[in-house]
Each structure stands twice: as C-alpha cells, then as structure tokens.
Amino acid sequence: MDDGLKKKNILDLQFQKYLAISSTSAIIMFTYVIGVVIAFLTKQIKLNDFVMMGILFVISAGVFGIGSVLFFKSLFHLRNIPEVLKEI
C-alpha cells in the first residue's frame, strides 16, 4: 500500500470524526433549546422564580459553551482537511 493512500485514509477517518463531532454538538444544542421551550410552554419553568432562572442560565451557558467550542473546533479542522489533501 502506498504512503499517499495511507495518509488519505487517515485523513478520511479524521474527517469522519470531526463531522460526527460537529453534527452531534449541533443536535445536542438544538435538542436542549427544544426542551427548554417545551418546559416554558408547559410552565414547568417559571420566569418569576429567580433561583430557577439562575440555574437555567448556568446550565444553558455550560451546554452552549461546550457545544459551541466543540462545533467550531471541529469546523476548523474540517476546513483544513482539503488543504492537507492537496499537499498529499
């Protein structure tokens, strides 16, 4: 097996990994938003309760912070893979 083919196979595996990370993080954030909207509509989360809103804010910041970092980091790697393929 030639060396260029091995490198392309490794890049293909990296592409699949980063694509899975970006799509999974987007799905998790979208599902979280849908869940919060449903909780507001069914009045399980009250806008007048300061403690509940504070907890919701902290959890939302964590979910969106981690999800955004993973999403944009994987997009950065996905954009670099075609450039690396041109070098091979």
PDB file as gemmi writes it, atoms N, CA and C in Angstrom:
CRYST1    1.000    1.000    1.000  90.00  90.00  90.00 P 1                      
ATOM      1  N   MET A   1       0.860  -1.179   0.000  1.00  0.00           N  
ATOM      2  CA  MET A   1       0.000   0.000   0.000  1.00  0.00           C  
ATOM      3  C   MET A   1       0.897   1.229   0.000  1.00  0.00           C  
ATOM      4  N   ASP A   2       0.616   2.133  -0.863  1.00  0.00           N  
ATOM      5  CA  ASP A   2       1.494   3.290  -0.981  1.00  0.00           C  
ATOM      6  C   ASP A   2       1.213   4.314   0.118  1.00  0.00           C  
ATOM      7  N   ASP A   3       2.225   5.123   0.396  1.00  0.00           N  
ATOM      8  CA  ASP A   3       2.194   6.046   1.545  1.00  0.00           C  
ATOM      9  C   ASP A   3       1.098   7.111   1.391  1.00  0.00           C  
ATOM     10  N   GLY A   4       0.871   7.592   0.181  1.00  0.00           N  
ATOM     11  CA  GLY A   4      -0.158   8.603  -0.047  1.00  0.00           C  
ATOM     12  C   GLY A   4      -1.553   8.077   0.237  1.00  0.00           C  
ATOM     13  N   LEU A   5      -1.781   6.807  -0.096  1.00  0.00           N  
ATOM     14  CA  LEU A   5      -3.084   6.204   0.162  1.00  0.00           C  
ATOM     15  C   LEU A   5      -3.337   6.054   1.656  1.00  0.00           C  
ATOM     16  N   LYS A   6      -2.286   5.718   2.398  1.00  0.00           N  
ATOM     17  CA  LYS A   6      -2.415   5.602   3.856  1.00  0.00           C  
ATOM     18  C   LYS A   6      -2.759   6.954   4.472  1.00  0.00           C  
ATOM     19  N   LYS A   7      -2.096   7.998   3.999  1.00  0.00           N  
ATOM     20  CA  LYS A   7      -2.367   9.337   4.526  1.00  0.00           C  
ATOM     21  C   LYS A   7      -3.796   9.773   4.202  1.00  0.00           C  
ATOM     22  N   LYS A   8      -4.265   9.452   3.005  1.00  0.00           N  
ATOM     23  CA  LYS A   8      -5.635   9.810   2.636  1.00  0.00           C  
ATOM     24  C   LYS A   8      -6.655   9.043   3.476  1.00  0.00           C  
ATOM     25  N   ASN A   9      -6.360   7.785   3.780  1.00  0.00           N  
ATOM     26  CA  ASN A   9      -7.269   7.012   4.628  1.00  0.00           C  
ATOM     27  C   ASN A   9      -7.315   7.583   6.041  1.00  0.00           C  
ATOM     28  N   ILE A  10      -6.171   7.994   6.554  1.00  0.00           N  
ATOM     29  CA  ILE A  10      -6.126   8.598   7.891  1.00  0.00           C  
ATOM     30  C   ILE A  10      -6.887   9.920   7.888  1.00  0.00           C  
ATOM     31  N   LEU A  11      -6.730  10.720   6.850  1.00  0.00           N  
ATOM     32  CA  LEU A  11      -7.472  11.980   6.743  1.00  0.00           C  
ATOM     33  C   LEU A  11      -8.971  11.736   6.614  1.00  0.00           C  
ATOM     34  N   ASP A  12      -9.346  10.664   5.920  1.00  0.00           N  
ATOM     35  CA  ASP A  12     -10.760  10.323   5.804  1.00  0.00           C  
ATOM     36  C   ASP A  12     -11.329   9.968   7.172  1.00  0.00           C  
ATOM     37  N   LEU A  13     -10.588   9.243   7.966  1.00  0.00           N  
ATOM     38  CA  LEU A  13     -11.036   8.917   9.324  1.00  0.00           C  
ATOM     39  C   LEU A  13     -11.149  10.175  10.180  1.00  0.00           C  
ATOM     40  N   GLN A  14     -10.195  11.091  10.045  1.00  0.00           N  
ATOM     41  CA  GLN A  14     -10.266  12.350  10.788  1.00  0.00           C  
ATOM     42  C   GLN A  14     -11.470  13.172  10.334  1.00  0.00           C  
ATOM     43  N   PHE A  15     -11.725  13.193   9.032  1.00  0.00           N  
ATOM     44  CA  PHE A  15     -12.880  13.919   8.507  1.00  0.00           C  
ATOM     45  C   PHE A  15     -14.170  13.369   9.106  1.00  0.00           C  
ATOM     46  N   GLN A  16     -14.298  12.052   9.129  1.00  0.00           N  
ATOM     47  CA  GLN A  16     -15.497  11.430   9.692  1.00  0.00           C  
ATOM     48  C   GLN A  16     -15.636  11.744  11.178  1.00  0.00           C  
ATOM     49  N   LYS A  17     -14.520  11.745  11.899  1.00  0.00           N  
ATOM     50  CA  LYS A  17     -14.560  12.036  13.336  1.00  0.00           C  
ATOM     51  C   LYS A  17     -15.029  13.462  13.587  1.00  0.00           C  
ATOM     52  N   TYR A  18     -14.451  14.416  12.884  1.00  0.00           N  
ATOM     53  CA  TYR A  18     -14.832  15.818  13.091  1.00  0.00           C  
ATOM     54  C   TYR A  18     -16.237  16.109  12.593  1.00  0.00           C  
ATOM     55  N   LEU A  19     -16.664  15.418  11.546  1.00  0.00           N  
ATOM     56  CA  LEU A  19     -18.028  15.584  11.063  1.00  0.00           C  
ATOM     57  C   LEU A  19     -19.024  15.058  12.091  1.00  0.00           C  
ATOM     58  N   ALA A  20     -18.697  13.943  12.713  1.00  0.00           N  
ATOM     59  CA  ALA A  20     -19.570  13.382  13.753  1.00  0.00           C  
ATOM     60  C   ALA A  20     -19.624  14.304  14.967  1.00  0.00           C  
ATOM     61  N   ILE A  21     -18.498  14.883  15.345  1.00  0.00           N  
ATOM     62  CA  ILE A  21     -18.461  15.789  16.500  1.00  0.00           C  
ATOM     63  C   ILE A  21     -19.303  17.034  16.224  1.00  0.00           C  
ATOM     64  N   SER A  22     -19.144  17.619  15.044  1.00  0.00           N  
ATOM     65  CA  SER A  22     -19.889  18.849  14.746  1.00  0.00           C  
ATOM     66  C   SER A  22     -21.392  18.593  14.650  1.00  0.00           C  
ATOM     67  N   SER A  23     -21.779  17.506  14.007  1.00  0.00           N  
ATOM     68  CA  SER A  23     -23.216  17.241  13.883  1.00  0.00           C  
ATOM     69  C   SER A  23     -23.823  16.858  15.229  1.00  0.00           C  
ATOM     70  N   THR A  24     -23.102  16.104  16.047  1.00  0.00           N  
ATOM     71  CA  THR A  24     -23.622  15.723  17.358  1.00  0.00           C  
ATOM     72  C   THR A  24     -23.775  16.933  18.269  1.00  0.00           C  
ATOM     73  N   SER A  25     -22.797  17.830  18.257  1.00  0.00           N  
ATOM     74  CA  SER A  25     -22.906  19.016  19.113  1.00  0.00           C  
ATOM     75  C   SER A  25     -24.054  19.919  18.661  1.00  0.00           C  
ATOM     76  N   ALA A  26     -24.271  20.033  17.359  1.00  0.00           N  
ATOM     77  CA  ALA A  26     -25.392  20.830  16.862  1.00  0.00           C  
ATOM     78  C   ALA A  26     -26.726  20.196  17.263  1.00  0.00           C  
ATOM     79  N   ILE A  27     -26.813  18.884  17.177  1.00  0.00           N  
ATOM     80  CA  ILE A  27     -28.051  18.187  17.557  1.00  0.00           C  
ATOM     81  C   ILE A  27     -28.320  18.341  19.048  1.00  0.00           C  
ATOM     82  N   ILE A  28     -27.283  18.242  19.867  1.00  0.00           N  
ATOM     83  CA  ILE A  28     -27.460  18.378  21.319  1.00  0.00           C  
ATOM     84  C   ILE A  28     -27.946  19.780  21.672  1.00  0.00           C  
ATOM     85  N   MET A  29     -27.342  20.803  21.065  1.00  0.00           N  
ATOM     86  CA  MET A  29     -27.774  22.174  21.366  1.00  0.00           C  
ATOM     87  C   MET A  29     -29.206  22.427  20.892  1.00  0.00           C  
ATOM     88  N   PHE A  30     -29.561  21.919  19.712  1.00  0.00           N  
ATOM     89  CA  PHE A  30     -30.917  22.094  19.199  1.00  0.00           C  
ATOM     90  C   PHE A  30     -31.926  21.367  20.087  1.00  0.00           C  
ATOM     91  N   THR A  31     -31.601  20.166  20.516  1.00  0.00           N  
ATOM     92  CA  THR A  31     -32.489  19.407  21.391  1.00  0.00           C  
ATOM     93  C   THR A  31     -32.662  20.111  22.730  1.00  0.00           C  
ATOM     94  N   TYR A  32     -31.595  20.701  23.240  1.00  0.00           N  
ATOM     95  CA  TYR A  32     -31.671  21.439  24.500  1.00  0.00           C  
ATOM     96  C   TYR A  32     -32.625  22.638  24.367  1.00  0.00           C  
ATOM     97  N   VAL A  33     -32.507  23.365  23.271  1.00  0.00           N  
ATOM     98  CA  VAL A  33     -33.381  24.523  23.047  1.00  0.00           C  
ATOM     99  C   VAL A  33     -34.839  24.081  22.961  1.00  0.00           C  
ATOM    100  N   ILE A  34     -35.102  23.008  22.243  1.00  0.00           N  
ATOM    101  CA  ILE A  34     -36.478  22.491  22.133  1.00  0.00           C  
ATOM    102  C   ILE A  34     -36.997  22.089  23.510  1.00  0.00           C  
ATOM    103  N   GLY A  35     -36.170  21.441  24.315  1.00  0.00           N  
ATOM    104  CA  GLY A  35     -36.583  21.042  25.655  1.00  0.00           C  
ATOM    105  C   GLY A  35     -36.904  22.225  26.550  1.00  0.00           C  
ATOM    106  N   VAL A  36     -36.088  23.269  26.476  1.00  0.00           N  
ATOM    107  CA  VAL A  36     -36.335  24.465  27.292  1.00  0.00           C  
ATOM    108  C   VAL A  36     -37.609  25.171  26.834  1.00  0.00           C  
ATOM    109  N   VAL A  37     -37.828  25.239  25.526  1.00  0.00           N  
ATOM    110  CA  VAL A  37     -39.047  25.865  25.007  1.00  0.00           C  
ATOM    111  C   VAL A  37     -40.281  25.084  25.466  1.00  0.00           C  
ATOM    112  N   ILE A  38     -40.210  23.771  25.399  1.00  0.00           N  
ATOM    113  CA  ILE A  38     -41.342  22.957  25.862  1.00  0.00           C  
ATOM    114  C   ILE A  38     -41.569  23.156  27.354  1.00  0.00           C  
ATOM    115  N   ALA A  39     -40.488  23.247  28.133  1.00  0.00           N  
ATOM    116  CA  ALA A  39     -40.630  23.474  29.571  1.00  0.00           C  
ATOM    117  C   ALA A  39     -41.260  24.835  29.856  1.00  0.00           C  
ATOM    118  N   PHE A  40     -40.917  25.859  29.081  1.00  0.00           N  
ATOM    119  CA  PHE A  40     -41.548  27.170  29.252  1.00  0.00           C  
ATOM    120  C   PHE A  40     -43.028  27.127  28.876  1.00  0.00           C  
ATOM    121  N   LEU A  41     -43.329  26.447  27.769  1.00  0.00           N  
ATOM    122  CA  LEU A  41     -44.721  26.399  27.303  1.00  0.00           C  
ATOM    123  C   LEU A  41     -45.622  25.621  28.263  1.00  0.00           C  
ATOM    124  N   THR A  42     -45.087  24.593  28.894  1.00  0.00           N  
ATOM    125  CA  THR A  42     -45.889  23.819  29.850  1.00  0.00           C  
ATOM    126  C   THR A  42     -45.809  24.393  31.256  1.00  0.00           C  
ATOM    127  N   LYS A  43     -45.108  25.525  31.375  1.00  0.00           N  
ATOM    128  CA  LYS A  43     -44.972  26.263  32.634  1.00  0.00           C  
ATOM    129  C   LYS A  43     -44.295  25.446  33.741  1.00  0.00           C  
ATOM    130  N   GLN A  44     -43.375  24.579  33.339  1.00  0.00           N  
ATOM    131  CA  GLN A  44     -42.555  23.879  34.318  1.00  0.00           C  
ATOM    132  C   GLN A  44     -41.410  24.772  34.782  1.00  0.00           C  
ATOM    133  N   ILE A  45     -41.041  25.751  33.961  1.00  0.00           N  
ATOM    134  CA  ILE A  45     -40.049  26.759  34.337  1.00  0.00           C  
ATOM    135  C   ILE A  45     -40.786  28.080  34.445  1.00  0.00           C  
ATOM    136  N   LYS A  46     -40.684  28.695  35.610  1.00  0.00           N  
ATOM    137  CA  LYS A  46     -41.380  29.958  35.845  1.00  0.00           C  
ATOM    138  C   LYS A  46     -40.403  31.115  35.676  1.00  0.00           C  
ATOM    139  N   LEU A  47     -40.818  32.101  34.904  1.00  0.00           N  
ATOM    140  CA  LEU A  47     -39.958  33.251  34.651  1.00  0.00           C  
ATOM    141  C   LEU A  47     -39.789  34.126  35.890  1.00  0.00           C  
ATOM    142  N   ASN A  48     -40.692  34.057  36.840  1.00  0.00           N  
ATOM    143  CA  ASN A  48     -40.636  34.904  38.030  1.00  0.00           C  
ATOM    144  C   ASN A  48     -39.713  34.355  39.106  1.00  0.00           C  
ATOM    145  N   ASP A  49     -39.355  33.068  39.026  1.00  0.00           N  
ATOM    146  CA  ASP A  49     -38.509  32.448  40.040  1.00  0.00           C  
ATOM    147  C   ASP A  49     -37.040  32.734  39.716  1.00  0.00           C  
ATOM    148  N   PHE A  50     -36.395  33.565  40.557  1.00  0.00           N  
ATOM    149  CA  PHE A  50     -35.022  33.993  40.307  1.00  0.00           C  
ATOM    150  C   PHE A  50     -34.039  32.829  40.403  1.00  0.00           C  
ATOM    151  N   VAL A  51     -34.225  31.951  41.365  1.00  0.00           N  
ATOM    152  CA  VAL A  51     -33.307  30.822  41.556  1.00  0.00           C  
ATOM    153  C   VAL A  51     -33.387  29.876  40.373  1.00  0.00           C  
ATOM    154  N   MET A  52     -34.592  29.566  39.944  1.00  0.00           N  
ATOM    155  CA  MET A  52     -34.762  28.654  38.813  1.00  0.00           C  
ATOM    156  C   MET A  52     -34.158  29.239  37.538  1.00  0.00           C  
ATOM    157  N   MET A  53     -34.345  30.525  37.329  1.00  0.00           N  
ATOM    158  CA  MET A  53     -33.778  31.167  36.140  1.00  0.00           C  
ATOM    159  C   MET A  53     -32.249  31.215  36.212  1.00  0.00           C  
ATOM    160  N   GLY A  54     -31.718  31.405  37.418  1.00  0.00           N  
ATOM    161  CA  GLY A  54     -30.268  31.395  37.580  1.00  0.00           C  
ATOM    162  C   GLY A  54     -29.674  30.030  37.267  1.00  0.00           C  
ATOM    163  N   ILE A  55     -30.320  28.978  37.763  1.00  0.00           N  
ATOM    164  CA  ILE A  55     -29.858  27.620  37.475  1.00  0.00           C  
ATOM    165  C   ILE A  55     -29.969  27.325  35.984  1.00  0.00           C  
ATOM    166  N   LEU A  56     -31.070  27.743  35.381  1.00  0.00           N  
ATOM    167  CA  LEU A  56     -31.254  27.543  33.939  1.00  0.00           C  
ATOM    168  C   LEU A  56     -30.178  28.285  33.153  1.00  0.00           C  
ATOM    169  N   PHE A  57     -29.834  29.494  33.583  1.00  0.00           N  
ATOM    170  CA  PHE A  57     -28.795  30.265  32.898  1.00  0.00           C  
ATOM    171  C   PHE A  57     -27.439  29.569  32.984  1.00  0.00           C  
ATOM    172  N   VAL A  58     -27.094  29.063  34.156  1.00  0.00           N  
ATOM    173  CA  VAL A  58     -25.798  28.392  34.330  1.00  0.00           C  
ATOM    174  C   VAL A  58     -25.734  27.120  33.485  1.00  0.00           C  
ATOM    175  N   ILE A  59     -26.794  26.323  33.532  1.00  0.00           N  
ATOM    176  CA  ILE A  59     -26.812  25.086  32.741  1.00  0.00           C  
ATOM    177  C   ILE A  59     -26.792  25.403  31.247  1.00  0.00           C  
ATOM    178  N   SER A  60     -27.561  26.419  30.836  1.00  0.00           N  
ATOM    179  CA  SER A  60     -27.584  26.801  29.416  1.00  0.00           C  
ATOM    180  C   SER A  60     -26.221  27.299  28.962  1.00  0.00           C  
ATOM    181  N   ALA A  61     -25.560  28.086  29.792  1.00  0.00           N  
ATOM    182  CA  ALA A  61     -24.225  28.576  29.436  1.00  0.00           C  
ATOM    183  C   ALA A  61     -23.254  27.407  29.279  1.00  0.00           C  
ATOM    184  N   GLY A  62     -23.359  26.428  30.149  1.00  0.00           N  
ATOM    185  CA  GLY A  62     -22.497  25.252  30.042  1.00  0.00           C  
ATOM    186  C   GLY A  62     -22.760  24.444  28.788  1.00  0.00           C  
ATOM    187  N   VAL A  63     -24.022  24.192  28.512  1.00  0.00           N  
ATOM    188  CA  VAL A  63     -24.380  23.394  27.332  1.00  0.00           C  
ATOM    189  C   VAL A  63     -23.964  24.115  26.054  1.00  0.00           C  
ATOM    190  N   PHE A  64     -24.305  25.399  25.948  1.00  0.00           N  
ATOM    191  CA  PHE A  64     -23.970  26.134  24.735  1.00  0.00           C  
ATOM    192  C   PHE A  64     -22.475  26.446  24.638  1.00  0.00           C  
ATOM    193  N   GLY A  65     -21.821  26.653  25.762  1.00  0.00           N  
ATOM    194  CA  GLY A  65     -20.383  26.902  25.739  1.00  0.00           C  
ATOM    195  C   GLY A  65     -19.615  25.700  25.241  1.00  0.00           C  
ATOM    196  N   ILE A  66     -19.869  24.549  25.842  1.00  0.00           N  
ATOM    197  CA  ILE A  66     -19.173  23.325  25.432  1.00  0.00           C  
ATOM    198  C   ILE A  66     -19.568  22.932  24.010  1.00  0.00           C  
ATOM    199  N   GLY A  67     -20.863  23.029  23.708  1.00  0.00           N  
ATOM    200  CA  GLY A  67     -21.322  22.680  22.358  1.00  0.00           C  
ATOM    201  C   GLY A  67     -20.728  23.579  21.292  1.00  0.00           C  
ATOM    202  N   SER A  68     -20.647  24.871  21.574  1.00  0.00           N  
ATOM    203  CA  SER A  68     -20.083  25.808  20.594  1.00  0.00           C  
ATOM    204  C   SER A  68     -18.597  25.577  20.385  1.00  0.00           C  
ATOM    205  N   VAL A  69     -17.879  25.337  21.469  1.00  0.00           N  
ATOM    206  CA  VAL A  69     -16.443  25.082  21.341  1.00  0.00           C  
ATOM    207  C   VAL A  69     -16.199  23.835  20.500  1.00  0.00           C  
ATOM    208  N   LEU A  70     -16.920  22.760  20.788  1.00  0.00           N  
ATOM    209  CA  LEU A  70     -16.749  21.533  20.016  1.00  0.00           C  
ATOM    210  C   LEU A  70     -17.154  21.731  18.557  1.00  0.00           C  
ATOM    211  N   PHE A  71     -18.248  22.435  18.327  1.00  0.00           N  
ATOM    212  CA  PHE A  71     -18.734  22.651  16.971  1.00  0.00           C  
ATOM    213  C   PHE A  71     -17.745  23.459  16.142  1.00  0.00           C  
ATOM    214  N   PHE A  72     -17.294  24.597  16.670  1.00  0.00           N  
ATOM    215  CA  PHE A  72     -16.399  25.452  15.891  1.00  0.00           C  
ATOM    216  C   PHE A  72     -14.997  24.879  15.771  1.00  0.00           C  
ATOM    217  N   LYS A  73     -14.552  24.143  16.783  1.00  0.00           N  
ATOM    218  CA  LYS A  73     -13.243  23.493  16.686  1.00  0.00           C  
ATOM    219  C   LYS A  73     -13.261  22.418  15.605  1.00  0.00           C  
ATOM    220  N   SER A  74     -14.335  21.653  15.533  1.00  0.00           N  
ATOM    221  CA  SER A  74     -14.420  20.619  14.504  1.00  0.00           C  
ATOM    222  C   SER A  74     -14.576  21.244  13.118  1.00  0.00           C  
ATOM    223  N   LEU A  75     -15.307  22.354  13.005  1.00  0.00           N  
ATOM    224  CA  LEU A  75     -15.409  23.038  11.712  1.00  0.00           C  
ATOM    225  C   LEU A  75     -14.044  23.555  11.252  1.00  0.00           C  
ATOM    226  N   PHE A  76     -13.242  24.038  12.188  1.00  0.00           N  
ATOM    227  CA  PHE A  76     -11.898  24.495  11.843  1.00  0.00           C  
ATOM    228  C   PHE A  76     -11.082  23.347  11.262  1.00  0.00           C  
ATOM    229  N   HIS A  77     -11.164  22.176  11.892  1.00  0.00           N  
ATOM    230  CA  HIS A  77     -10.426  21.024  11.396  1.00  0.00           C  
ATOM    231  C   HIS A  77     -10.984  20.534  10.064  1.00  0.00           C  
ATOM    232  N   LEU A  78     -12.286  20.603   9.889  1.00  0.00           N  
ATOM    233  CA  LEU A  78     -12.882  20.180   8.622  1.00  0.00           C  
ATOM    234  C   LEU A  78     -12.450  21.078   7.468  1.00  0.00           C  
ATOM    235  N   ARG A  79     -12.272  22.358   7.747  1.00  0.00           N  
ATOM    236  CA  ARG A  79     -11.835  23.275   6.684  1.00  0.00           C  
ATOM    237  C   ARG A  79     -10.365  23.064   6.324  1.00  0.00           C  
ATOM    238  N   ASN A  80      -9.572  22.555   7.254  1.00  0.00           N  
ATOM    239  CA  ASN A  80      -8.152  22.338   6.982  1.00  0.00           C  
ATOM    240  C   ASN A  80      -7.882  21.039   6.228  1.00  0.00           C  
ATOM    241  N   ILE A  81      -8.776  20.086   6.280  1.00  0.00           N  
ATOM    242  CA  ILE A  81      -8.533  18.782   5.658  1.00  0.00           C  
ATOM    243  C   ILE A  81      -8.376  18.874   4.134  1.00  0.00           C  
ATOM    244  N   PRO A  82      -9.195  19.640   3.400  1.00  0.00           N  
ATOM    245  CA  PRO A  82      -8.951  19.726   1.940  1.00  0.00           C  
ATOM    246  C   PRO A  82      -7.587  20.330   1.608  1.00  0.00           C  
ATOM    247  N   GLU A  83      -7.111  21.247   2.400  1.00  0.00           N  
ATOM    248  CA  GLU A  83      -5.790  21.831   2.149  1.00  0.00           C  
ATOM    249  C   GLU A  83      -4.696  20.798   2.358  1.00  0.00           C  
ATOM    250  N   VAL A  84      -4.861  19.936   3.350  1.00  0.00           N  
ATOM    251  CA  VAL A  84      -3.881  18.892   3.599  1.00  0.00           C  
ATOM    252  C   VAL A  84      -3.931  17.849   2.480  1.00  0.00           C  
ATOM    253  N   LEU A  85      -5.121  17.583   1.965  1.00  0.00           N  
ATOM    254  CA  LEU A  85      -5.253  16.634   0.864  1.00  0.00           C  
ATOM    255  C   LEU A  85      -4.536  17.111  -0.401  1.00  0.00           C  
ATOM    256  N   LYS A  86      -4.536  18.428  -0.615  1.00  0.00           N  
ATOM    257  CA  LYS A  86      -3.849  18.967  -1.793  1.00  0.00           C  
ATOM    258  C   LYS A  86      -2.334  18.773  -1.686  1.00  0.00           C  
ATOM    259  N   GLU A  87      -1.825  18.766  -0.447  1.00  0.00           N  
ATOM    260  CA  GLU A  87      -0.390  18.587  -0.250  1.00  0.00           C  
ATOM    261  C   GLU A  87       0.052  17.164  -0.490  1.00  0.00           C  
ATOM    262  N   ILE A  88      -0.871  16.218  -0.300  1.00  0.00           N  
ATOM    263  CA  ILE A  88      -0.513  14.794  -0.489  1.00  0.00           C  
ATOM    264  C   ILE A  88      -0.504  14.458  -1.920  1.00  0.00           C  
TER     265      ILE A  88                                                      
END                                                                             
